Amino acid sequence: MERWKVMWMSNCLIMVNRHNDDANNVTDIAAAVAEMGSVVAIDEREHVIEAAVPAQRDPHAAPDPGVSYVRCVFNYFCGNEPRKAA
């Protein structure tokens, strides 16, 4: 089991390009985002993904061709394991 790491996190909104050349859909891009952080919500009708990712892995750094826009809504310091913080 991996030990919990203290780190800065970013809550991001990711807008998926409906007509991207790679034909990635919202589910495909959400799966890729889940590999670097966690997907909070998916709005398939609006093609939007809300995700929490480590700040150093911000989706701005390595944009996917299927992503048209990324907005970092806020950053926060995650100093405790989620179960202990609550």
N, CA, C and O atoms as a GROMACS GRO file, in nm:
protein
  344
    1MET      N    1   0.084  -0.118   0.000
    1MET     CA    2   0.000   0.000   0.000
    1MET      C    3   0.089   0.125   0.000
    1MET      O    4   0.184   0.134   0.077
    2GLU      N    5   0.056   0.219  -0.086
    2GLU     CA    6   0.135   0.341  -0.096
    2GLU      C    7   0.107   0.433   0.022
    2GLU      O    8  -0.008   0.449   0.064
    3ARG      N    9   0.212   0.493   0.075
    3ARG     CA   10   0.200   0.584   0.188
    3ARG      C   11   0.146   0.718   0.138
    3ARG      O   12   0.182   0.763   0.029
    4TRP      N   13   0.061   0.781   0.216
    4TRP     CA   14   0.002   0.909   0.178
    4TRP      C   15   0.109   1.016   0.171
    4TRP      O   16   0.198   1.021   0.256
    5LYS      N   17   0.102   1.102   0.069
    5LYS     CA   18   0.200   1.208   0.049
    5LYS      C   19   0.137   1.344   0.075
    5LYS      O   20   0.024   1.369   0.034
    6VAL      N   21   0.209   1.430   0.143
    6VAL     CA   22   0.168   1.568   0.164
    6VAL      C   23   0.199   1.643   0.036
    6VAL      O   24   0.312   1.637  -0.013
    7MET      N   25   0.100   1.715  -0.020
    7MET     CA   26   0.124   1.784  -0.146
    7MET      C   27   0.020   1.892  -0.173
    7MET      O   28  -0.084   1.898  -0.108
    8TRP      N   29   0.050   1.976  -0.270
    8TRP     CA   30  -0.046   2.074  -0.321
    8TRP      C   31  -0.130   2.006  -0.427
    8TRP      O   32  -0.079   1.931  -0.510
    9MET      N   33  -0.261   2.034  -0.423
    9MET     CA   34  -0.355   1.977  -0.520
    9MET      C   35  -0.422   2.090  -0.598
    9MET      O   36  -0.432   2.203  -0.549
   10SER      N   37  -0.467   2.060  -0.717
   10SER     CA   38  -0.541   2.155  -0.801
   10SER      C   39  -0.676   2.096  -0.836
   10SER      O   40  -0.684   1.980  -0.877
   11ASN      N   41  -0.780   2.174  -0.820
   11ASN     CA   42  -0.912   2.134  -0.866
   11ASN      C   43  -0.929   2.199  -1.002
   11ASN      O   44  -0.922   2.322  -1.013
   12CYS      N   45  -0.953   2.119  -1.105
   12CYS     CA   46  -0.956   2.170  -1.243
   12CYS      C   47  -1.086   2.136  -1.313
   12CYS      O   48  -1.149   2.034  -1.285
   13LEU      N   49  -1.126   2.223  -1.404
   13LEU     CA   50  -1.234   2.195  -1.498
   13LEU      C   51  -1.169   2.174  -1.634
   13LEU      O   52  -1.091   2.258  -1.680
   14ILE      N   53  -1.202   2.064  -1.698
   14ILE     CA   54  -1.143   2.028  -1.827
   14ILE      C   55  -1.255   2.022  -1.930
   14ILE      O   56  -1.348   1.942  -1.918
   15MET      N   57  -1.245   2.107  -2.032
   15MET     CA   58  -1.343   2.109  -2.140
   15MET      C   59  -1.292   2.021  -2.253
   15MET      O   60  -1.183   2.043  -2.305
   16VAL      N   61  -1.371   1.922  -2.291
   16VAL     CA   62  -1.334   1.828  -2.396
   16VAL      C   63  -1.381   1.882  -2.531
   16VAL      O   64  -1.496   1.925  -2.545
   17ASN      N   65  -1.292   1.878  -2.629
   17ASN     CA   66  -1.325   1.921  -2.764
   17ASN      C   67  -1.413   1.815  -2.829
   17ASN      O   68  -1.369   1.701  -2.847
   18ARG      N   69  -1.535   1.849  -2.863
   18ARG     CA   70  -1.631   1.753  -2.920
   18ARG      C   71  -1.587   1.700  -3.056
   18ARG      O   72  -1.628   1.591  -3.095
   19HIS      N   73  -1.506   1.775  -3.128
   19HIS     CA   74  -1.468   1.739  -3.265
   19HIS      C   75  -1.316   1.725  -3.276
   19HIS      O   76  -1.256   1.776  -3.371
   20ASN      N   77  -1.253   1.657  -3.180
   20ASN     CA   78  -1.107   1.646  -3.184
   20ASN      C   79  -1.063   1.541  -3.285
   20ASN      O   80  -1.138   1.447  -3.315
   21ASP      N   81  -0.941   1.557  -3.336
   21ASP     CA   82  -0.888   1.468  -3.441
   21ASP      C   83  -0.866   1.325  -3.392
   21ASP      O   84  -0.877   1.231  -3.471
   22ASP      N   85  -0.836   1.308  -3.263
   22ASP     CA   86  -0.810   1.175  -3.209
   22ASP      C   87  -0.938   1.098  -3.177
   22ASP      O   88  -0.932   0.980  -3.144
   23ALA      N   89  -1.052   1.164  -3.187
   23ALA     CA   90  -1.183   1.104  -3.156
   23ALA      C   91  -1.193   1.055  -3.012
   23ALA      O   92  -1.265   0.960  -2.982
   24ASN      N   93  -1.119   1.122  -2.922
   24ASN     CA   94  -1.131   1.090  -2.779
   24ASN      C   95  -1.262   1.149  -2.728
   24ASN      O   96  -1.294   1.264  -2.757
   25ASN      N   97  -1.336   1.070  -2.653
   25ASN     CA   98  -1.459   1.123  -2.596
   25ASN      C   99  -1.436   1.157  -2.448
   25ASN      O  100  -1.325   1.140  -2.397
   26VAL      N  101  -1.538   1.203  -2.381
   26VAL     CA  102  -1.526   1.245  -2.242
   26VAL      C  103  -1.477   1.130  -2.155
   26VAL      O  104  -1.393   1.151  -2.067
   27THR      N  105  -1.528   1.011  -2.177
   27THR     CA  106  -1.489   0.896  -2.097
   27THR      C  107  -1.342   0.861  -2.115
   27THR      O  108  -1.274   0.827  -2.018
   28ASP      N  109  -1.291   0.868  -2.238
   28ASP     CA  110  -1.150   0.839  -2.265
   28ASP      C  111  -1.059   0.938  -2.192
   28ASP      O  112  -0.960   0.899  -2.130
   29ILE      N  113  -1.094   1.065  -2.201
   29ILE     CA  114  -1.011   1.168  -2.138
   29ILE      C  115  -1.021   1.160  -1.986
   29ILE      O  116  -0.922   1.182  -1.917
   30ALA      N  117  -1.139   1.130  -1.934
   30ALA     CA  118  -1.155   1.112  -1.789
   30ALA      C  119  -1.069   0.997  -1.739
   30ALA      O  120  -1.012   1.006  -1.630
   31ALA      N  121  -1.057   0.890  -1.816
   31ALA     CA  122  -0.972   0.777  -1.777
   31ALA      C  123  -0.826   0.819  -1.772
   31ALA      O  124  -0.752   0.777  -1.683
   32ALA      N  125  -0.782   0.902  -1.866
   32ALA     CA  126  -0.645   0.951  -1.866
   32ALA      C  127  -0.619   1.043  -1.747
   32ALA      O  128  -0.513   1.036  -1.685
   33VAL      N  129  -0.716   1.127  -1.715
   33VAL     CA  130  -0.703   1.218  -1.600
   33VAL      C  131  -0.698   1.138  -1.470
   33VAL      O  132  -0.624   1.172  -1.379
   34ALA      N  133  -0.778   1.031  -1.462
   34ALA     CA  134  -0.782   0.948  -1.341
   34ALA      C  135  -0.648   0.882  -1.312
   34ALA      O  136  -0.620   0.848  -1.198
   35GLU      N  137  -0.564   0.864  -1.414
   35GLU     CA  138  -0.431   0.807  -1.393
   35GLU      C  139  -0.338   0.903  -1.321
   35GLU      O  140  -0.244   0.860  -1.255
   36MET      N  141  -0.364   1.034  -1.332
   36MET     CA  142  -0.278   1.132  -1.264
   36MET      C  143  -0.340   1.189  -1.137
   36MET      O  144  -0.269   1.252  -1.058
   37GLY      N  145  -0.468   1.170  -1.116
   37GLY     CA  146  -0.536   1.224  -0.998
   37GLY      C  147  -0.667   1.153  -0.978
   37GLY      O  148  -0.674   1.030  -0.989
   38SER      N  149  -0.771   1.228  -0.949
   38SER     CA  150  -0.902   1.166  -0.934
   38SER      C  151  -1.007   1.251  -1.005
   38SER      O  152  -1.003   1.374  -1.002
   39VAL      N  153  -1.100   1.183  -1.068
   39VAL     CA  154  -1.210   1.250  -1.136
   39VAL      C  155  -1.320   1.272  -1.033
   39VAL      O  156  -1.366   1.178  -0.970
   40VAL      N  157  -1.362   1.397  -1.017
   40VAL     CA  158  -1.465   1.434  -0.921
   40VAL      C  159  -1.603   1.419  -0.982
   40VAL      O  160  -1.695   1.366  -0.920
   41ALA      N  161  -1.618   1.468  -1.106
   41ALA     CA  162  -1.748   1.462  -1.173
   41ALA      C  163  -1.728   1.467  -1.324
   41ALA      O  164  -1.630   1.523  -1.374
   42ILE      N  165  -1.824   1.407  -1.396
   42ILE     CA  166  -1.824   1.410  -1.542
   42ILE      C  167  -1.961   1.456  -1.588
   42ILE      O  168  -2.063   1.399  -1.549
   43ASP      N  169  -1.963   1.560  -1.672
   43ASP     CA  170  -2.087   1.607  -1.733
   43ASP      C  171  -2.077   1.576  -1.882
   43ASP      O  172  -2.024   1.656  -1.959
   44GLU      N  173  -2.128   1.459  -1.922
   44GLU     CA  174  -2.115   1.416  -2.061
   44GLU      C  175  -2.192   1.506  -2.157
   44GLU      O  176  -2.148   1.527  -2.270
   45ARG      N  177  -2.304   1.558  -2.114
   45ARG     CA  178  -2.385   1.644  -2.201
   45ARG      C  179  -2.310   1.773  -2.237
   45ARG      O  180  -2.316   1.819  -2.351
   46GLU      N  181  -2.238   1.830  -2.139
   46GLU     CA  182  -2.164   1.954  -2.162
   46GLU      C  183  -2.017   1.931  -2.196
   46GLU      O  184  -1.945   2.026  -2.224
   47HIS      N  185  -1.972   1.804  -2.195
   47HIS     CA  186  -1.833   1.768  -2.224
   47HIS      C  187  -1.735   1.833  -2.127
   47HIS      O  188  -1.635   1.892  -2.168
   48VAL      N  189  -1.765   1.822  -1.997
   48VAL     CA  190  -1.681   1.882  -1.893
   48VAL      C  191  -1.644   1.775  -1.790
   48VAL      O  192  -1.726   1.693  -1.751
   49ILE      N  193  -1.518   1.779  -1.747
   49ILE     CA  194  -1.468   1.690  -1.643
   49ILE      C  195  -1.417   1.778  -1.529
   49ILE      O  196  -1.342   1.872  -1.553
   50GLU      N  197  -1.457   1.747  -1.407
   50GLU     CA  198  -1.399   1.812  -1.289
   50GLU      C  199  -1.305   1.712  -1.226
   50GLU      O  200  -1.343   1.596  -1.204
   51ALA      N  201  -1.183   1.755  -1.197
   51ALA     CA  202  -1.083   1.663  -1.144
   51ALA      C  203  -0.998   1.729  -1.037
   51ALA      O  204  -0.983   1.851  -1.034
   52ALA      N  205  -0.945   1.647  -0.948
   52ALA     CA  206  -0.848   1.690  -0.847
   52ALA      C  207  -0.717   1.619  -0.881
   52ALA      O  208  -0.711   1.496  -0.880
   53VAL      N  209  -0.613   1.697  -0.910
   53VAL     CA  210  -0.484   1.640  -0.949
   53VAL      C  211  -0.373   1.708  -0.869
   53VAL      O  212  -0.388   1.822  -0.826
   54PRO      N  213  -0.262   1.637  -0.848
   54PRO     CA  214  -0.148   1.703  -0.784
   54PRO      C  215  -0.108   1.826  -0.866
   54PRO      O  216  -0.104   1.819  -0.988
   55ALA      N  217  -0.078   1.936  -0.799
   55ALA     CA  218  -0.050   2.062  -0.868
   55ALA      C  219   0.065   2.048  -0.968
   55ALA      O  220   0.064   2.112  -1.072
   56GLN      N  221   0.164   1.966  -0.936
   56GLN     CA  222   0.276   1.950  -1.028
   56GLN      C  223   0.238   1.870  -1.152
   56GLN      O  224   0.315   1.867  -1.248
   57ARG      N  225   0.120   1.805  -1.154
   57ARG     CA  226   0.072   1.730  -1.270
   57ARG      C  227  -0.045   1.800  -1.336
   57ARG      O  228  -0.130   1.736  -1.399
   58ASP      N  229  -0.051   1.930  -1.322
   58ASP     CA  230  -0.158   2.012  -1.380
   58ASP      C  231  -0.177   1.978  -1.528
   58ASP      O  232  -0.079   1.974  -1.602
   59PRO      N  233  -0.301   1.953  -1.572
   59PRO     CA  234  -0.325   1.918  -1.713
   59PRO      C  235  -0.280   2.024  -1.814
   59PRO      O  236  -0.272   1.995  -1.933
   60HIS      N  237  -0.250   2.147  -1.769
   60HIS     CA  238  -0.197   2.249  -1.861
   60HIS      C  239  -0.061   2.207  -1.915
   60HIS      O  240  -0.026   2.239  -2.028
   61ALA      N  241   0.015   2.134  -1.832
   61ALA     CA  242   0.154   2.102  -1.866
   61ALA      C  243   0.164   2.010  -1.988
   61ALA      O  244   0.253   2.029  -2.071
   62ALA      N  245   0.076   1.913  -2.001
   62ALA     CA  246   0.079   1.819  -2.113
   62ALA      C  247  -0.062   1.805  -2.170
   62ALA      O  248  -0.132   1.707  -2.143
   63PRO      N  249  -0.104   1.905  -2.250
   63PRO     CA  250  -0.242   1.902  -2.300
   63PRO      C  251  -0.268   1.784  -2.394
   63PRO      O  252  -0.182   1.746  -2.473
   64ASP      N  253  -0.386   1.730  -2.384
   64ASP     CA  254  -0.432   1.622  -2.471
   64ASP      C  255  -0.496   1.686  -2.594
   64ASP      O  256  -0.563   1.788  -2.580
   65PRO      N  257  -0.478   1.628  -2.713
   65PRO     CA  258  -0.541   1.687  -2.832
   65PRO      C  259  -0.693   1.696  -2.822
   65PRO      O  260  -0.755   1.778  -2.890
   66GLY      N  261  -0.754   1.613  -2.737
   66GLY     CA  262  -0.898   1.615  -2.721
   66GLY      C  263  -0.948   1.719  -2.623
   66GLY      O  264  -1.069   1.735  -2.606
   67VAL      N  265  -0.855   1.791  -2.558
   67VAL     CA  266  -0.892   1.892  -2.459
   67VAL      C  267  -0.884   2.030  -2.523
   67VAL      O  268  -0.781   2.067  -2.580
   68SER      N  269  -0.994   2.105  -2.513
   68SER     CA  270  -0.992   2.239  -2.571
   68SER      C  271  -0.959   2.347  -2.469
   68SER      O  272  -0.913   2.455  -2.506
   69TYR      N  273  -0.982   2.319  -2.338
   69TYR     CA  274  -0.963   2.424  -2.238
   69TYR      C  275  -0.948   2.359  -2.101
   69TYR      O  276  -1.019   2.264  -2.069
   70VAL      N  277  -0.856   2.411  -2.020
   70VAL     CA  278  -0.839   2.366  -1.881
   70VAL      C  279  -0.836   2.489  -1.792
   70VAL      O  280  -0.762   2.583  -1.819
   71ARG      N  281  -0.916   2.487  -1.687
   71ARG     CA  282  -0.914   2.597  -1.591
   71ARG      C  283  -0.888   2.540  -1.453
   71ARG      O  284  -0.961   2.452  -1.406
   72CYS      N  285  -0.784   2.590  -1.389
   72CYS     CA  286  -0.757   2.554  -1.251
   72CYS      C  287  -0.845   2.643  -1.164
   72CYS      O  288  -0.824   2.764  -1.158
   73VAL      N  289  -0.943   2.583  -1.098
   73VAL     CA  290  -1.040   2.659  -1.020
   73VAL      C  291  -0.978   2.707  -0.890
   73VAL      O  292  -0.992   2.824  -0.852
   74PHE      N  293  -0.908   2.617  -0.821
   74PHE     CA  294  -0.838   2.656  -0.699
   74PHE      C  295  -0.733   2.552  -0.665
   74PHE      O  296  -0.741   2.437  -0.708
   75ASN      N  297  -0.633   2.593  -0.587
   75ASN     CA  298  -0.530   2.505  -0.535
   75ASN      C  299  -0.548   2.494  -0.385
   75ASN      O  300  -0.597   2.587  -0.321
   76TYR      N  301  -0.508   2.382  -0.330
   76TYR     CA  302  -0.516   2.364  -0.186
   76TYR      C  303  -0.406   2.272  -0.139
   76TYR      O  304  -0.356   2.188  -0.214
   77PHE      N  305  -0.369   2.289  -0.013
   77PHE     CA  306  -0.266   2.207   0.048
   77PHE      C  307  -0.332   2.086   0.112
   77PHE      O  308  -0.421   2.100   0.196
   78CYS      N  309  -0.288   1.970   0.074
   78CYS     CA  310  -0.344   1.845   0.126
   78CYS      C  311  -0.241   1.787   0.223
   78CYS      O  312  -0.151   1.713   0.182
   79GLY      N  313  -0.254   1.820   0.351
   79GLY     CA  314  -0.157   1.781   0.450
   79GLY      C  315  -0.192   1.655   0.526
   79GLY      O  316  -0.106   1.599   0.594
   80ASN      N  317  -0.315   1.609   0.515
   80ASN     CA  318  -0.357   1.488   0.585
   80ASN      C  319  -0.423   1.393   0.489
   80ASN      O  320  -0.478   1.433   0.387
   81GLU      N  321  -0.416   1.266   0.523
   81GLU     CA  322  -0.487   1.164   0.446
   81GLU      C  323  -0.636   1.202   0.447
   81GLU      O  324  -0.687   1.241   0.552
   82PRO      N  325  -0.707   1.191   0.335
   82PRO     CA  326  -0.846   1.236   0.330
   82PRO      C  327  -0.935   1.185   0.443
   82PRO      O  328  -1.017   1.260   0.495
   83ARG      N  329  -0.920   1.060   0.483
   83ARG     CA  330  -1.005   1.007   0.590
   83ARG      C  331  -0.976   1.074   0.725
   83ARG      O  332  -1.066   1.090   0.807
   84LYS      N  333  -0.851   1.113   0.748
   84LYS     CA  334  -0.814   1.176   0.874
   84LYS      C  335  -0.848   1.325   0.874
   84LYS      O  336  -0.870   1.384   0.980
   85ALA      N  337  -0.852   1.386   0.757
   85ALA     CA  338  -0.878   1.530   0.748
   85ALA      C  339  -1.024   1.563   0.776
   85ALA      O  340  -1.055   1.672   0.825
   86ALA      N  341  -1.113   1.471   0.746
   86ALA     CA  342  -1.257   1.497   0.760
   86ALA      C  343  -1.305   1.501   0.901
   86ALA      O  344  -1.424   1.522   0.925
   0.00000   0.00000   0.00000
